[in-house]
Amino acid sequence: MLHYRLHRDPKSSHQQIATLVRRLKRSPILDVGAAQGFLGQMLQGSSVSIDAVEPNAYWAERARPFYRQVFAATIEDANLPDKVYRVIVCADVLEHTVDPVAVVQQLQRVATDDALYVISLPNVAHLAIRLLLLFGRFPRMERGILDRTHLHFYTLDTARDMLASAGLEVIRARPTGVPLDELWPSGEGGLPYSLLMRLQHLALLVAPRLFGFQWVLVARKQR
């Protein structure tokens, strides 16, 4: 039942988002689509107050110990308070929704006017997807960029356009690497694995649009 696992790579979306939230020092936080509560776990011991929305009842119960409050409902059905949250986190969530623009607009109801939105989205322009398309393939997979439950696919530019349609402007964008700990779990800790990780980090610096697996975006209300 546990579809997701926590990634340790500092360039992964899990680690980037947790680091961002700590540095922002804003509270309270709403973690939308919290799954098993990774963000709550990573922020244990910090001074922030964090709530979660998670529609999967099993995952919501798993996440409950790590949050002040867990709403076991969809974002559309959760009974959330108005104008409370100073940070809204949507980690690997919007691509699964039927109407991501409507979801982001709804989230603005529960956010303060100066809230920041931390959003991660898969990058369909990744080199591997480009090569698949070159050979006429677009397979649906169990996880990753072509996860069969994804309803939308984004590049950096189309992600910015989608958020702009919802009334947000992107003020920061950083790529993540391919989750090597899932692709090669037996290699973790070894020298070849470490070298491959460093090579990937270099590739993200040189050509982020080509080698980025996801985009971690920070956005705010349009001014």
Helices and strands as residue ranges (DSSP letters): H 13-24, E 29-32, H 38-42, E 50-53, H 57-63, G 64-66, E 69-71, E 85-91, G 94-96, H 100-110, E 111-122, H 127-134, H 156-165, E 168-175, H 180-183, G 185-187, H 191-206, H 208-211, E 214-221
